[in-house]
């Protein structure tokens, strides 16, 4: 039979243990909070920008703008696909690629839409078009190009694909803003930058050569992206992509923007 004294000792011992555990948990939480505050002290400006942008997105006007931009993109892509299903698969592929790479959905979508008119001439499948868009977007991110620089270079690159050759102003823009694309071309052709210029002047740096080089380089580009540090900006890009996809899904299901 257990005596009352033993029970009391047992309860006291376990109460002390519980109190020690609670104090330790509190200390751990405090340290974690301190680390978090120090981290945000270093990235406070980026976090503030992200918070402001997210707050703007949650406004009715912001939601309508997101839905409209996705619908416009869907319409642009559908012009160059053979079925509704194919265009929807392209849209879903762009969302998935954006989440996986941290490259903004808007950037990837713009690249895809601008390259789409050249798809048949390049004889690329829808999956290869997604891969090419991913390779270009990843190259700009690895090269450290800003959104504006990447957009300008994308326009020049799409013009090169449309004409069938990368040369002149288009080549200069890619060399300045997309150094990683040039490295892919060097690896694919075995030529130096100077020799690539000579190829371009001779009309030998064709759209086929460029697209093949980037598609072959894609696995290495993915590895390089994985090695880049995760930042507030890339985290926000992924969050923004998920939010854009959610808004697009709700809009498509309810037909709100068509009303």
C-alpha positions as semicolon CSV with decimal commas, in nm:
position;residue;x (nm);y (nm);z (nm)
1;X;0,000;0,000;0,000
2;X;0,134;0,346;-0,102
3;X;0,156;0,591;0,187
4;X;0,034;0,951;0,167
5;X;0,390;1,071;0,233
6;X;0,528;0,888;-0,070
7;X;0,254;1,027;-0,291
8;X;0,332;1,377;-0,170
9;X;0,704;1,334;-0,242
10;X;0,624;1,197;-0,589
11;X;0,396;1,492;-0,671
12;X;0,650;1,746;-0,542
13;X;0,930;1,590;-0,749
14;X;0,727;1,586;-1,068
15;X;0,600;1,939;-1,007
16;X;0,959;2,059;-0,981
17;X;1,042;1,876;-1,304
18;X;0,743;2,033;-1,480
19;X;0,841;2,380;-1,361
20;X;1,198;2,332;-1,482
21;X;1,065;2,217;-1,820
22;X;0,838;2,520;-1,848
23;X;1,122;2,756;-1,758
24;X;1,349;2,591;-2,018
25;X;1,075;2,613;-2,282
26;X;1,027;2,979;-2,201
27;X;1,400;3,045;-2,233
28;X;1,414;2,860;-2,566
29;X;1,119;3,060;-2,695
30;X;1,284;3,384;-2,586
31;X;1,608;3,292;-2,764
32;X;1,416;3,196;-3,080
33;X;1,232;3,527;-3,065
34;X;1,560;3,716;-3,023
35;X;1,709;3,537;-3,325
36;X;1,401;3,613;-3,532
37;X;1,412;3,980;-3,435
38;X;1,781;4,002;-3,525
39;X;1,709;3,840;-3,862
40;X;1,430;4,081;-3,937
41;X;1,646;4,375;-3,828
42;X;1,875;4,285;-4,119
43;X;1,596;4,240;-4,373
44;X;1,345;4,483;-4,236
45;X;1,322;4,692;-4,551
46;X;1,255;4,392;-4,775
47;X;0,996;4,260;-4,530
48;X;0,824;4,597;-4,518
49;X;0,808;4,611;-4,897
50;X;0,670;4,257;-4,908
51;X;0,409;4,339;-4,644
52;X;0,299;4,651;-4,830
53;X;0,268;4,463;-5,159
54;X;0,070;4,182;-4,997
55;X;-0,164;4,429;-4,829
56;X;-0,222;4,596;-5,165
57;X;-0,296;4,260;-5,324
58;X;-0,570;4,191;-5,071
59;X;-0,765;4,503;-5,172
60;X;-1,059;4,450;-5,408
61;X;-0,882;4,644;-5,680
62;X;-0,569;4,435;-5,626
63;X;-0,763;4,109;-5,652
64;X;-0,935;4,226;-5,972
65;X;-0,600;4,330;-6,119
66;X;-0,447;3,988;-6,046
67;X;-0,744;3,805;-6,199
68;X;-0,738;4,028;-6,508
69;X;-0,365;3,982;-6,566
70;X;-0,392;3,602;-6,538
71;X;-0,691;3,597;-6,774
72;X;-0,502;3,812;-7,026
73;X;-0,204;3,579;-7,007
74;X;-0,431;3,276;-7,052
75;X;-0,580;3,436;-7,362
76;X;-0,235;3,514;-7,507
77;X;-0,115;3,159;-7,454
78;X;-0,434;3,008;-7,598
79;X;-0,358;3,181;-7,930
80;X;-0,060;2,949;-7,977
81;X;-0,195;2,623;-7,832
82;X;-0,414;2,364;-7,999
83;X;-0,665;2,317;-7,717
84;X;-0,798;2,465;-7,394
85;X;-0,643;2,173;-7,208
86;X;-0,299;2,248;-7,349
87;X;-0,316;2,615;-7,250
88;X;-0,433;2,521;-6,899
89;X;-0,143;2,276;-6,866
90;X;0,093;2,555;-6,970
91;X;-0,056;2,786;-6,705
92;X;-0,026;2,520;-6,437
93;X;0,331;2,448;-6,544
94;X;0,421;2,816;-6,507
95;X;0,275;2,828;-6,156
96;X;0,463;2,512;-6,053
97;X;0,789;2,637;-6,202
98;X;0,756;2,972;-6,024
99;X;0,699;2,803;-5,689
100;X;0,993;2,568;-5,739
101;X;1,247;2,823;-5,862
102;X;1,150;3,146;-5,685
103;X;1,139;3,320;-6,025
104;X;0,831;3,542;-6,027
105;X;0,524;3,407;-6,203
106;X;0,487;3,736;-6,394
107;X;0,842;3,706;-6,532
108;X;0,802;3,342;-6,636
109;X;0,462;3,410;-6,789
110;X;0,595;3,705;-6,988
111;X;0,885;3,496;-7,117
112;X;0,652;3,213;-7,219
113;X;0,401;3,444;-7,386
114;X;0,670;3,627;-7,582
115;X;0,834;3,303;-7,699
116;X;0,503;3,133;-7,786
117;X;0,478;3,278;-8,141
118;X;0,808;3,106;-8,227
119;X;0,707;2,766;-8,085
120;X;0,615;2,606;-8,418
121;X;0,922;2,743;-8,594
122;X;1,141;2,603;-8,315
123;X;0,950;2,272;-8,326
124;X;0,919;2,264;-7,947
125;X;0,658;2,078;-7,744
126;X;0,462;2,253;-7,469
127;X;0,686;2,091;-7,207
128;X;0,997;2,209;-7,391
129;X;0,849;2,561;-7,406
130;X;0,804;2,551;-7,028
131;X;1,161;2,426;-6,990
132;X;1,294;2,702;-7,215
133;X;1,102;2,967;-7,020
134;X;1,235;2,824;-6,694
135;X;1,592;2,822;-6,826
136;X;1,571;3,187;-6,934
137;X;1,407;3,299;-6,608
138;X;1,659;3,104;-6,401
139;X;1,949;3,248;-6,603
140;X;1,835;3,604;-6,534
141;X;1,799;3,530;-6,162
142;X;2,143;3,366;-6,142
143;X;2,291;3,659;-6,339
144;X;2,147;3,900;-6,080
145;X;1,938;4,093;-6,332
146;X;1,669;4,319;-6,188
147;X;1,307;4,273;-6,293
148;X;1,338;4,569;-6,533
149;X;1,664;4,439;-6,682
150;X;1,523;4,090;-6,724
151;X;1,210;4,229;-6,890
152;X;1,413;4,436;-7,138
153;X;1,639;4,141;-7,221
154;X;1,336;3,913;-7,259
155;X;1,192;4,147;-7,522
156;X;1,521;4,144;-7,713
157;X;1,553;3,767;-7,683
158;X;1,196;3,711;-7,803
159;X;1,270;3,930;-8,105
160;X;1,572;3,712;-8,178
161;X;1,357;3,397;-8,161
162;X;1,100;3,561;-8,389
163;X;1,365;3,654;-8,648
164;X;1,540;3,318;-8,613
165;X;1,878;3,468;-8,516
166;X;2,048;3,619;-8,212
167;X;2,259;3,912;-8,329
168;X;2,307;4,288;-8,307
169;X;2,112;4,470;-8,036
170;X;1,949;4,147;-7,917
171;X;2,288;3,985;-7,859
172;X;2,423;4,293;-7,677
173;X;2,122;4,298;-7,443
174;X;2,161;3,930;-7,358
175;X;2,536;3,973;-7,302
176;X;2,471;4,261;-7,059
177;X;2,173;4,125;-6,864
178;X;2,192;3,748;-6,912
179;X;2,555;3,647;-6,868
180;X;2,438;3,300;-6,763
181;X;2,271;3,256;-7,102
182;X;2,603;3,337;-7,269
183;X;2,775;3,076;-7,053
184;X;2,518;2,818;-7,168
185;X;2,593;2,910;-7,529
186;X;2,967;2,883;-7,467
187;X;2,927;2,536;-7,319
188;X;2,697;2,419;-7,598
189;X;2,914;2,546;-7,884
190;X;3,260;2,526;-7,727
191;X;3,321;2,887;-7,834
192;X;3,440;3,193;-7,646
193;X;3,239;3,515;-7,620
194;X;3,437;3,663;-7,910
195;X;3,373;3,356;-8,123
196;X;3,001;3,371;-8,037
197;X;2,999;3,732;-8,163
198;X;3,155;3,611;-8,487
199;X;2,892;3,337;-8,513
200;X;2,619;3,597;-8,464
201;X;2,762;3,824;-8,734
202;X;2,772;3,527;-8,971
203;X;2,408;3,442;-8,891
204;X;2,507;3,113;-8,727
205;X;2,375;3,189;-8,378
206;X;2,027;3,078;-8,472
207;X;1,717;3,044;-8,254
208;X;1,757;2,665;-8,271
209;X;2,113;2,687;-8,139
210;X;2,007;2,914;-7,852
211;X;1,701;2,709;-7,750
212;X;1,892;2,379;-7,768
213;X;2,174;2,522;-7,555
214;X;1,935;2,648;-7,286
215;X;1,735;2,326;-7,271
216;X;2,055;2,123;-7,236
217;X;2,173;2,360;-6,960
218;X;1,847;2,340;-6,762
219;X;1,953;2,065;-6,513
220;X;2,267;2,262;-6,425
221;X;2,065;2,584;-6,390
222;X;1,831;2,411;-6,145
223;X;2,127;2,296;-5,938
224;X;2,267;2,649;-5,930
225;X;1,931;2,789;-5,820
226;X;1,921;2,536;-5,536
227;X;2,257;2,667;-5,414
228;X;2,140;3,028;-5,397
229;X;2,048;3,144;-5,044
230;X;1,679;3,171;-4,961
231;X;1,590;3,537;-4,913
232;X;1,284;3,730;-4,804
233;X;1,237;3,835;-5,166
234;X;1,233;3,481;-5,305
235;X;1,013;3,365;-5,018
236;X;0,771;3,645;-5,094
237;X;0,779;3,558;-5,466
238;X;0,672;3,202;-5,386
239;X;0,400;3,326;-5,152
240;X;0,280;3,573;-5,412
241;X;0,270;3,299;-5,676
242;X;0,053;3,082;-5,451
243;X;-0,176;3,378;-5,384
244;X;-0,203;3,459;-5,757
245;X;-0,289;3,098;-5,834
246;X;-0,555;3,100;-5,561
247;X;-0,715;3,418;-5,695
248;X;-0,706;3,280;-6,051
249;X;-0,870;2,954;-5,940
250;X;-1,147;3,135;-5,751
251;X;-1,206;3,370;-6,042
252;X;-1,222;3,083;-6,290
253;X;-1,462;2,885;-6,069
254;X;-1,695;3,179;-6,001
255;X;-1,656;3,372;-6,325
256;X;-1,623;3,692;-6,121
257;X;-1,412;3,885;-6,371
258;X;-1,644;3,787;-6,656
259;X;-1,949;3,924;-6,477
